[in-house]
Amino acid sequence: MGTPLIKTLEMLKKSSPVSFHTPGHKSGKAFESLGDGGLRENLYPYDTTEIFATDQLQNPSGVLKESQQWTAKVFKSSEAYYLINGSSGGVLSMILSQTKPGDEVLLSRDVHQSVIHALILGDLTPRFISQEIDPLYKIPMGITAKNVKEGLLKYPNCKGVLVTHPNYYGRASELLEIRNLTRSRRQILWVDQAHGAHLGLHPQLPLSGIDAGADLTVMSFHKTLPAMTQCGVLFVSGGLVDRDRLQEQLNIHQSSSPSYILMASIEQGTRHYLEAGREKMKVLLRGIDQFEQRFQQLKLFQLDACPGKDRTKLWIRTENSGLAGGEVETRLRENHGIIMELSMPQGVLALTSIGNGEKDLEKLYLAFEELEETLYNKIKMEKFPEKTSMEVFVSPGENAGDNAGEKDSLALPIRTAFYRPKERVSINKSINRVAGSTLTPYPPGIPLILPGERITGQLISRLSAYQQSGHQVSGIKEGKIMVVTEE
Ligand SMILES: Cc1ncc(COP(=O)(O)O)c(C=O)c1O
């Protein structure tokens, strides 16, 4: 009965599935060809703490300072701060350090939960900008300069603009143009590049926040580079950022006992980025070229190949197949030993990295080909239906259409609602009540409902669509959710 976690991890290790999900080291396979400096074999001897030789992360002046400076140089940034609880800690720190309670922040509604947590903690007012949804692939298309310009016209006093780039599905935002808008107004540009630590590795990939001149760019090394889960780096440049307040916030949101294993793994990620990353990315993108070409032969599945997107994210539309993304995900796992990053009713996402080899992509393509053949034989139809009748939802960002940018989009300020007396009520009795907590389907970790938002029938049907498609929704307990107690 003991050690259930270790047993599960051993089972996964033994079955050795093909990984199309994070972490980017792909169960350590990336290190087979790239080398790992012995880290993979000898973890415990490296697990030290802040002693005479190892510096202090909260006030670095020795080896950690040197290591962070090296990472900054490799990524062509002026400063780098190591993150040992992922981009989440970086997002909290980068927002809270550059704002004061009451400040307004311009952002889209489909931000990660860590951004919402920063709004709650910092008593910040979100000003939502609208974003187009791709009508075919049913995913948010990224933030354009026009979106931001309209938002800034409406809310000129925003302290800054936060952009998720690329988004979970790989769609990019117009960073350079957005940077020009914020720079001319001396507003901060925060780039949540959790999914894009690899962007600088190839000119075909979207521009990195660092290269676009963003003030603060946060990256999860663990998602797309060969680094362990929780490894991230916050990059800073330019004269607008208050570094002292940034270090203070990092000290608040990170452990005072930072893991040397994780920090060594960040350094390994940097080393691979520098020494092998460009070559490996070239090979990966060549493999993706072939994958994209072959995929065009399929009729039931479509691969998003929108120009300018991050092509390492393979978003595959499943609507024409009559199968929800979740069913496709299950078949890939059970019949082909392939684990995907994410599924939604309208599609599935394979997250590739420089740790994936050509054979992985071959296996993924063949799995879809076989699935199509099986379905084709089963349906025995000459023409495939254009659309299935399944209910499709886009992402929590869809809510932006309902209430984005409106002053009264929140019935109560986000922090006020969070700290008001709250009670749990069953979901179907919650209509018209004010939410007291976030409700967040995982993945993608984007809150569907924010504290302070009024719960509508539409939100509830989206919530149940997520649940029906097998997503865990954090914030729901025994069918009940937190709402603000009515006075
Ligand atoms: C857009 C975005 N930002 C931030 C994060 C937080 O990253 P981490 O898991 O490294 O804390 C995530 C995690 O999925 C994310 O998707």
The ligand as a Gaussian input file, in Angstrom:
#p B3LYP/6-31G(d) Opt

LIG

0 1
 C        0.090000      30.882000     -20.038000
 C        0.656000      30.314000     -18.773000
 N        1.274000      31.139000     -17.917000
 C        1.821000      30.705000     -16.756000
 C        1.741000      29.370000     -16.430000
 C        2.360000      28.909000     -15.135000
 O        3.481000      28.181000     -15.433000
 P        4.130000      27.134000     -14.409000
 O        3.328000      25.878000     -14.554000
 O        5.523000      27.002000     -14.908000
 O        4.037000      27.712000     -13.064000
 C        1.109000      28.468000     -17.283000
 C        1.005000      27.044000     -16.958000
 O        0.411000      26.240000     -17.608000
 C        0.538000      28.954000     -18.487000
 O       -0.117000      28.138000     -19.337000

